Amino acid sequence: MAAPRSFVWSRRIFLTLLTGFVLLPVYVMLSSSLKPLQDVSGEFRWLPSGLTIRPYIDIWSTVPLAKYFVNSLIVAGAATVLSVAIAIFAAYGVSRYRFRGKRLFTVTVLSTQMFPGILFLLPLFLIYVNIGNATGIALFGSRLGLILTYLTFSLPFSIWMLIGYFESVPRDLDEAAMVDGNGPLGALFRVVVPAAVPGIVAVAVYAFMTAWGEVLFASVMTNDTTRTLAVGLQGYATQNDVYWNQVMAASLVVSVPVVAGFLLLQRYLVAGLTAGAVK
Amino acid sequence: MTVTAEPAVGKEAPPGATGPAPRRRTGRVRRIALPYLLLLPALLLELLVHLVPMVIGIVMSFKELTQFYIRDWGSAPWAGFDNYSLSVDFDAPIGKALLHSFFVTCAFTVLSVGLCWLLGTTAAVYMQENFRGRGFLRAVFLVPYALPVYAAVITWAFMFQRDNGLVNHVLHDQLGLTDSPSFWLIGDNSFVALLVVSVWKGWPFAFLIVMAGLQNIPKELYEAASIDGAGMLQQLRRITLPSLRPVNQVLVLVLFLWTFNDFNTPYVLFGKAAPEAADLISIHIYQSSFVTWNFGTGSAMSVLLLLFLLVVTGVYLVLTSRGRRAADV
């Protein structure tokens, strides 16, 4: 059945307006990043008076952007690997076995989703300082501390999503693998994990994105050497001036890797979110 | 979506794999212990990053924790319920500000979640059927979701600048709607600015989830309905929206919790102290703890916030699942 003309037109208008709304900041980011400083300090212009790539060169020296980039990469990468690895075992345990405390575990994991991040900020800060005083392991201000902190966000979500995903893998498959002489872990890694690759990719993408974009803990728990992009980007605003063209160029540079990765993997993410959320 | 699982099913057993027969006793012990072993890493981490901090947070809320005691917080004097009574004394400045912030957050959350849901659902319904450019649009709509929060919000902050921002350029210079360029990041307008950014950032998630939910509605339902002469609006009302009910139940709850607890957006948009009109609760608590250095009161406020969220979530789940059961009958 062909849709009526009125429907097609209302769809066109709505989707065009929405696209404009969505892309407006992207346009501002891109166009401003190619403008000379006097263009972004005065009245806004839709079109640059002259194109320049100067901001893209200057961003690396105005603030140590490369260092922040590496820090973000290490922290987000490690948090992702850790939370995915831990979540795989936990989700397998929950989806394949009956045991005492199973419900308590899943309810606890789920309910941590609702806790405001601010609730953990100060206690974690105190714990890290105490551990540091007691053992000499510097957690506060270190990358390790930040990595552990980021698990607060990604781990519960990863476990929750992977449980849904593993449950959609037919149990017969891993039971067959166990009959064939694999242990439970063999079945997990030979059958369940390969079958759940889309879900695992989705979880990894999500974990990486949250860690890459986190601001609150990054601004309290980092120092000069461990600062991440989330905090470092504020360095383009000096007391006298904000280098808006450089801010926009840097924003674009730090966004491109995640947006590109996300769009490449979005098929998996959508599939994963569906399995997790629609159930 | 299809998930194939051909790899490895038929391969030979690895050397040293545990056979089921010979040692039955250890086998059983292992089977009972195994799920716990699988959960162990997750349990330990959950303990470290969630449960212990939460307990400490609750203990702290009963202490008189100012900057003098921060090095050795255990020695801070007990405050009993002082921090709580201070937080809920709505006639005094601290309680008054907290109550104000709470109402601002409620209004903000209702509006933001409502708009996100509306935009996401409308877009998903419009894109339910295939048309040229659908895949491209879908990718475009996911951009706000994929952009790192700070990069996106900094760009919005730039757009909302009074003198060199796009918003005033369009509203004042080009359309002449305002007499003079307005402030967007301070004063009453800041609520609007925050709302716009929050909706821009949040609606694609609703879009994603609703789109996924729409895929699960059988096509035959629509075919049967159109044979019966139901128009598009009737199909929307009778088939699409009721079928989305379970999806919406989760979606609205998740959006609510995220929006209510959102810290990143106001923090990047306004900095450490949000303007009064946009003083969201999480940034308010942050300011109460880290700017005025009164961690005990900040913790008490966090615990109150958590209790509120628990109650709302509980009531919501009871109400929606009852509604769903009634709808099924």
Chai-1 contact restraints between the chains, C-beta under 6 A:
chainA,res_idxA,chainB,res_idxB,connection_type,confidence,min_distance_angstrom,max_distance_angstrom,comment,restraint_id
A,M1,B,S226,contact,1.0,0.0,6.0,A-B,restraint_1
A,R11,B,Y126,contact,1.0,0.0,6.0,A-B,restraint_2
A,T19,B,V140,contact,1.0,0.0,6.0,A-B,restraint_3
A,V22,B,P144,contact,1.0,0.0,6.0,A-B,restraint_4
A,P25,B,T155,contact,1.0,0.0,6.0,A-B,restraint_5
A,V28,B,T155,contact,1.0,0.0,6.0,A-B,restraint_6
A,V28,B,M159,contact,1.0,0.0,6.0,A-B,restraint_7
A,V28,B,L166,contact,1.0,0.0,6.0,A-B,restraint_8
A,M29,B,T155,contact,1.0,0.0,6.0,A-B,restraint_9
A,G42,B,N164,contact,1.0,0.0,6.0,A-B,restraint_10
A,F44,B,N164,contact,1.0,0.0,6.0,A-B,restraint_11
A,F44,B,G165,contact,1.0,0.0,6.0,A-B,restraint_12
A,F44,B,L166,contact,1.0,0.0,6.0,A-B,restraint_13
A,F44,B,H169,contact,1.0,0.0,6.0,A-B,restraint_14
A,I86,B,P41,contact,1.0,0.0,6.0,A-B,restraint_15
A,I86,B,A42,contact,1.0,0.0,6.0,A-B,restraint_16
A,F89,B,L38,contact,1.0,0.0,6.0,A-B,restraint_17
A,A90,B,L39,contact,1.0,0.0,6.0,A-B,restraint_18
A,A90,B,A42,contact,1.0,0.0,6.0,A-B,restraint_19
A,Y92,B,L38,contact,1.0,0.0,6.0,A-B,restraint_20
A,G93,B,P35,contact,1.0,0.0,6.0,A-B,restraint_21
A,G93,B,L38,contact,1.0,0.0,6.0,A-B,restraint_22
A,G93,B,L39,contact,1.0,0.0,6.0,A-B,restraint_23
A,Y97,B,P35,contact,1.0,0.0,6.0,A-B,restraint_24
A,F99,B,P35,contact,1.0,0.0,6.0,A-B,restraint_25
A,T112,B,H50,contact,1.0,0.0,6.0,A-B,restraint_26
A,M114,B,L257,contact,1.0,0.0,6.0,A-B,restraint_27
A,M114,B,L309,contact,1.0,0.0,6.0,A-B,restraint_28
A,M114,B,T313,contact,1.0,0.0,6.0,A-B,restraint_29
A,P116,B,N261,contact,1.0,0.0,6.0,A-B,restraint_30
A,P116,B,S282,contact,1.0,0.0,6.0,A-B,restraint_31
A,P116,B,L305,contact,1.0,0.0,6.0,A-B,restraint_32
A,G117,B,F263,contact,1.0,0.0,6.0,A-B,restraint_33
A,I118,B,S282,contact,1.0,0.0,6.0,A-B,restraint_34
A,I118,B,I285,contact,1.0,0.0,6.0,A-B,restraint_35
A,I118,B,Y286,contact,1.0,0.0,6.0,A-B,restraint_36
A,I118,B,S302,contact,1.0,0.0,6.0,A-B,restraint_37
A,L119,B,G57,contact,1.0,0.0,6.0,A-B,restraint_38
A,L119,B,S302,contact,1.0,0.0,6.0,A-B,restraint_39
A,F120,B,P53,contact,1.0,0.0,6.0,A-B,restraint_40
A,L122,B,S289,contact,1.0,0.0,6.0,A-B,restraint_41
A,L122,B,F295,contact,1.0,0.0,6.0,A-B,restraint_42
A,P123,B,P53,contact,1.0,0.0,6.0,A-B,restraint_43
A,P123,B,I56,contact,1.0,0.0,6.0,A-B,restraint_44
A,P123,B,G57,contact,1.0,0.0,6.0,A-B,restraint_45
A,L124,B,P53,contact,1.0,0.0,6.0,A-B,restraint_46
A,L126,B,W73,contact,1.0,0.0,6.0,A-B,restraint_47
A,L151,B,L45,contact,1.0,0.0,6.0,A-B,restraint_48
A,L151,B,V49,contact,1.0,0.0,6.0,A-B,restraint_49
A,T152,B,V49,contact,1.0,0.0,6.0,A-B,restraint_50
A,L173,B,A5,contact,1.0,0.0,6.0,A-B,restraint_51
A,A177,B,V9,contact,1.0,0.0,6.0,A-B,restraint_52
A,G181,B,A13,contact,1.0,0.0,6.0,A-B,restraint_53
A,G181,B,A17,contact,1.0,0.0,6.0,A-B,restraint_54
A,N182,B,A17,contact,1.0,0.0,6.0,A-B,restraint_55
A,G183,B,A17,contact,1.0,0.0,6.0,A-B,restraint_56
A,G183,B,T18,contact,1.0,0.0,6.0,A-B,restraint_57
A,G186,B,A17,contact,1.0,0.0,6.0,A-B,restraint_58
A,R190,B,A8,contact,1.0,0.0,6.0,A-B,restraint_59
A,V191,B,A5,contact,1.0,0.0,6.0,A-B,restraint_60
A,P194,B,P7,contact,1.0,0.0,6.0,A-B,restraint_61
A,A195,B,V3,contact,1.0,0.0,6.0,A-B,restraint_62
A,A195,B,A5,contact,1.0,0.0,6.0,A-B,restraint_63
A,W212,B,P148,contact,1.0,0.0,6.0,A-B,restraint_64
A,G213,B,P148,contact,1.0,0.0,6.0,A-B,restraint_65
A,G213,B,V149,contact,1.0,0.0,6.0,A-B,restraint_66
A,V215,B,Y150,contact,1.0,0.0,6.0,A-B,restraint_67
A,V215,B,N264,contact,1.0,0.0,6.0,A-B,restraint_68
A,V215,B,Y267,contact,1.0,0.0,6.0,A-B,restraint_69
A,L216,B,F263,contact,1.0,0.0,6.0,A-B,restraint_70
A,A230,B,Y150,contact,1.0,0.0,6.0,A-B,restraint_71
A,L233,B,Y150,contact,1.0,0.0,6.0,A-B,restraint_72
A,W244,B,F158,contact,1.0,0.0,6.0,A-B,restraint_73
A,V247,B,I154,contact,1.0,0.0,6.0,A-B,restraint_74
A,S251,B,A151,contact,1.0,0.0,6.0,A-B,restraint_75
A,S251,B,I154,contact,1.0,0.0,6.0,A-B,restraint_76
A,V254,B,A151,contact,1.0,0.0,6.0,A-B,restraint_77
A,S255,B,L147,contact,1.0,0.0,6.0,A-B,restraint_78
A,S255,B,P148,contact,1.0,0.0,6.0,A-B,restraint_79
A,S255,B,A151,contact,1.0,0.0,6.0,A-B,restraint_80
A,V258,B,A146,contact,1.0,0.0,6.0,A-B,restraint_81
A,V259,B,A146,contact,1.0,0.0,6.0,A-B,restraint_82
A,F262,B,A146,contact,1.0,0.0,6.0,A-B,restraint_83
A,L263,B,A139,contact,1.0,0.0,6.0,A-B,restraint_84
A,Q266,B,L142,contact,1.0,0.0,6.0,A-B,restraint_85
A,A271,B,M1,contact,1.0,0.0,6.0,A-B,restraint_86
A,L273,B,L208,contact,1.0,0.0,6.0,A-B,restraint_87
A,T274,B,A212,contact,1.0,0.0,6.0,A-B,restraint_88
A,A277,B,I209,contact,1.0,0.0,6.0,A-B,restraint_89
A,A277,B,V250,contact,1.0,0.0,6.0,A-B,restraint_90
A,V278,B,A212,contact,1.0,0.0,6.0,A-B,restraint_91
A,V278,B,G213,contact,1.0,0.0,6.0,A-B,restraint_92
A,V278,B,V247,contact,1.0,0.0,6.0,A-B,restraint_93
